[in-house]
Amino acid sequence: MWPANKKIRVMVVDDSILARTMITKGLSASPQIEVVGACFNAQDARAKIDQLRPDVMTLDVEMPGMNGIDFLKRLLPERPLPVILVSSLNLRVFDALSAGAVDFVRKPEPGRNEAFVAALTQKVISAAGAKVRTRAAGLPMAPAVAGGVLPQLGNKPVLDQMIIGLGASTGGTEATLEVMKRLPADIPGMLIVQHMPTGFKQIYAERLNRLCPMEVREAKTGDEIHRGLALLAPADFQMRVVRVGNKYTVACQPGEKVSGHRPSVDALFFSMAEHVKCPMTGIILTGMGRDGADGLLQMRKNGAYTIGQDKETSVVYGMPMVAYNIGAVQTQGAIEDIAGILMRHLQRL
């Protein structure tokens, strides 16, 4: 938790003078933030970072010379620092998250500056004090298992009638991948809620589908939950479970925010607690606030097996901390161990 009496020192990096001015002015309006410098490219930022000593940096992904991704790969191993990406709708934002950035916000459309500044301000406040986890420059992502071949769960009828719910926020795009890449192609049906700006969900689903053994796609109303499929809640919709006889589908609908979010982890978890009559598991990962904690507790009360990410590996130990403190988490573990915890549970059924 960031000290209430200490301002968050922010450095803004963007090659556009208009963007730098707008971001600097917008963030400076928050009494919790002090913008200590604005840089026009990666080289300028690297030259000033030791002098300015920012607590958080906002970074444009696409810049002339050294782009934001290469900058992150060089900077973060030397100087771990929470970085919020400010990006256009571009697949490379996920490459930058993989390089160590903790969160991102989409550059505003015309007339949407106010909403953009509000979102960026909240993300900067959330990122202050976040843990930064990086891989050494040039090293590829670690394989899920030795040899790259995941053992299948096989013909086990109880797993045909099981649902796994997973929720995450800040730091969750990479944490979710870390879990799912270690799971087999015949995993029970999964439902995922990840807090994310509008416009990126389909790209994220495609990335998970490419890198993980199971099929992953953005959910739509009426999709049936089944083994080997993971459904990602679409942006700005609440995803809930619907029981249809012995089968389960999802409903993705607009509506009020739940626990401050749309999609909301609580909305999904409460629907699972109410409607799912087969075995179920709930997983809560890194994120600011408490979305998902109360829903996970209700799932556990209704017989679900529940897992939470630990403090040491959470980028922001908010959601999983609250869930743990209220008794919603049955087993807690490092992000690299959560898939193994889940698999051992499934194999015991």
BELQUIJO-V23477 format. One record per pair of residues at least 4 apart in sequence whose C-alpha atoms are under 6 Angstrom apart, sorted by sequence separation. I is the first residue (numbers start at 1). J is the second residue. D is the distance in whole Angstrom. If there is no record, write none. Layout:
# BELQUIJO-V23477
i:I j:J d:D
i:I j:J d:D
This chain:
# BELQUIJO-V23477
i:19 j:23 d:6
i:20 j:24 d:6
i:21 j:25 d:6
i:22 j:26 d:6
i:23 j:27 d:6
i:24 j:28 d:6
i:45 j:49 d:6
i:49 j:53 d:6
i:63 j:67 d:5
i:71 j:75 d:6
i:72 j:76 d:6
i:75 j:79 d:6
i:76 j:80 d:5
i:97 j:101 d:5
i:108 j:112 d:5
i:117 j:121 d:6
i:123 j:127 d:6
i:168 j:172 d:5
i:172 j:176 d:6
i:177 j:181 d:6
i:208 j:212 d:6
i:244 j:248 d:6
i:257 j:261 d:5
i:266 j:270 d:6
i:271 j:275 d:6
i:272 j:276 d:5
i:292 j:296 d:6
i:300 j:304 d:5
i:317 j:321 d:6
i:324 j:328 d:6
i:39 j:44 d:6
i:62 j:67 d:6
i:108 j:113 d:6
i:243 j:248 d:5
i:257 j:262 d:5
i:299 j:304 d:5
i:323 j:328 d:5
i:324 j:329 d:5
i:333 j:338 d:6
i:14 j:20 d:6
i:28 j:34 d:6
i:39 j:45 d:5
i:209 j:215 d:6
i:233 j:239 d:6
i:242 j:248 d:6
i:258 j:264 d:6
i:311 j:317 d:5
i:323 j:329 d:6
i:61 j:68 d:4
i:209 j:216 d:5
i:242 j:249 d:5
i:108 j:116 d:6
i:241 j:249 d:6
i:242 j:250 d:6
i:241 j:250 d:5
i:240 j:250 d:6
i:205 j:216 d:6
i:240 j:251 d:5
i:309 j:320 d:6
i:205 j:217 d:5
i:219 j:231 d:5
i:239 j:251 d:6
i:308 j:320 d:6
i:205 j:218 d:6
i:216 j:229 d:6
i:218 j:231 d:6
i:219 j:232 d:5
i:239 j:252 d:4
i:214 j:228 d:5
i:215 j:229 d:5
i:216 j:230 d:5
i:217 j:231 d:5
i:218 j:232 d:5
i:219 j:233 d:6
i:238 j:252 d:5
i:214 j:229 d:6
i:216 j:231 d:6
i:237 j:252 d:6
i:238 j:253 d:5
i:202 j:218 d:6
i:218 j:234 d:6
i:237 j:253 d:5
i:237 j:254 d:5
i:83 j:101 d:5
i:86 j:104 d:6
i:88 j:106 d:6
i:83 j:102 d:6
i:84 j:103 d:5
i:85 j:104 d:4
i:86 j:105 d:5
i:87 j:106 d:5
i:88 j:107 d:5
i:84 j:104 d:5
i:86 j:106 d:6
i:87 j:107 d:5
i:86 j:107 d:6
i:308 j:329 d:6
i:313 j:334 d:6
i:307 j:329 d:5
i:310 j:332 d:6
i:225 j:248 d:6
i:281 j:304 d:5
i:283 j:306 d:6
i:306 j:329 d:5
i:307 j:330 d:6
i:309 j:332 d:6
i:310 j:333 d:5
i:11 j:35 d:6
i:224 j:248 d:6
i:225 j:249 d:5
i:238 j:262 d:6
i:280 j:304 d:5
i:281 j:305 d:5
i:282 j:306 d:5
i:283 j:307 d:5
i:284 j:308 d:5
i:285 j:309 d:5
i:306 j:330 d:5
i:307 j:331 d:5
i:308 j:332 d:5
i:309 j:333 d:5
i:310 j:334 d:5
i:7 j:32 d:5
i:8 j:33 d:5
i:9 j:34 d:5
i:10 j:35 d:5
i:11 j:36 d:6
i:13 j:38 d:6
i:15 j:40 d:4
i:58 j:83 d:6
i:60 j:85 d:6
i:165 j:190 d:6
i:167 j:192 d:6
i:169 j:194 d:6
i:224 j:249 d:4
i:237 j:262 d:6
i:238 j:263 d:5
i:266 j:291 d:6
i:270 j:295 d:5
i:273 j:298 d:6
i:281 j:306 d:6
i:283 j:308 d:6
i:307 j:332 d:6
i:309 j:334 d:6
i:7 j:33 d:5
i:8 j:34 d:6
i:9 j:35 d:6
i:10 j:36 d:6
i:11 j:37 d:5
i:12 j:38 d:5
i:13 j:39 d:5
i:14 j:40 d:5
i:15 j:41 d:6
i:56 j:82 d:5
i:57 j:83 d:5
i:58 j:84 d:5
i:59 j:85 d:5
i:60 j:86 d:5
i:61 j:87 d:6
i:73 j:99 d:6
i:162 j:188 d:6
i:163 j:189 d:5
i:164 j:190 d:5
i:165 j:191 d:5
i:166 j:192 d:5
i:167 j:193 d:5
i:168 j:194 d:5
i:169 j:195 d:5
i:223 j:249 d:5
i:236 j:262 d:5
i:237 j:263 d:5
i:265 j:291 d:6
i:266 j:292 d:4
i:269 j:295 d:5
i:273 j:299 d:5
i:309 j:335 d:6
i:9 j:36 d:6
i:11 j:38 d:6
i:13 j:40 d:6
i:56 j:83 d:6
i:58 j:85 d:6
i:59 j:86 d:6
i:60 j:87 d:6
i:69 j:96 d:5
i:163 j:190 d:6
i:167 j:194 d:6
i:222 j:249 d:6
i:223 j:250 d:6
i:236 j:263 d:6
i:265 j:292 d:5
i:269 j:296 d:6
i:185 j:213 d:5
i:222 j:250 d:6
i:240 j:268 d:5
i:286 j:314 d:5
i:288 j:316 d:6
i:159 j:188 d:6
i:184 j:213 d:6
i:185 j:214 d:4
i:221 j:250 d:6
i:239 j:268 d:6
i:266 j:295 d:5
i:286 j:315 d:6
i:287 j:316 d:5
i:289 j:318 d:5
i:290 j:319 d:4
i:221 j:251 d:4
i:241 j:271 d:6
i:286 j:316 d:5
i:288 j:318 d:5
i:289 j:319 d:5
i:293 j:323 d:4
i:181 j:212 d:5
i:221 j:252 d:5
i:240 j:271 d:6
i:241 j:272 d:6
i:286 j:317 d:6
i:287 j:318 d:5
i:288 j:319 d:6
i:297 j:328 d:4
i:152 j:184 d:6
i:220 j:252 d:6
i:259 j:291 d:6
i:287 j:319 d:5
i:290 j:322 d:6
i:296 j:328 d:6
i:100 j:133 d:6
i:100 j:134 d:5
i:150 j:184 d:6
i:285 j:320 d:6
i:189 j:225 d:5
i:284 j:320 d:6
i:144 j:181 d:6
i:189 j:226 d:5
i:198 j:235 d:5
i:144 j:182 d:5
i:189 j:227 d:5
i:188 j:227 d:4
i:191 j:230 d:6
i:187 j:227 d:6
i:189 j:229 d:5
i:190 j:230 d:4
i:191 j:231 d:5
i:192 j:232 d:5
i:193 j:233 d:5
i:186 j:227 d:6
i:187 j:228 d:5
i:189 j:230 d:6
i:186 j:228 d:4
i:11 j:54 d:6
i:185 j:228 d:5
i:10 j:54 d:5
i:9 j:54 d:5
i:10 j:55 d:6
i:12 j:57 d:6
i:13 j:58 d:6
i:9 j:55 d:5
i:10 j:56 d:5
i:11 j:57 d:5
i:12 j:58 d:5
i:13 j:59 d:5
i:14 j:60 d:5
i:10 j:57 d:5
i:80 j:132 d:6
i:73 j:137 d:6
i:102 j:171 d:5
i:193 j:265 d:6
i:26 j:117 d:6
i:27 j:121 d:6
i:167 j:265 d:5
i:172 j:286 d:6
i:171 j:286 d:6
i:162 j:278 d:6
i:164 j:280 d:6
i:166 j:282 d:6
i:161 j:278 d:6
i:162 j:279 d:5
i:163 j:280 d:5
i:164 j:281 d:5
i:165 j:282 d:5
i:166 j:283 d:5
i:167 j:284 d:5
i:168 j:285 d:5
i:170 j:287 d:4
i:162 j:280 d:5
i:164 j:282 d:6
i:166 j:284 d:6
i:168 j:286 d:6
i:169 j:287 d:4
i:168 j:287 d:6
i:171 j:315 d:5
i:182 j:339 d:6
i:179 j:339 d:5
i:131 j:315 d:5
i:130 j:315 d:5
i:130 j:316 d:5
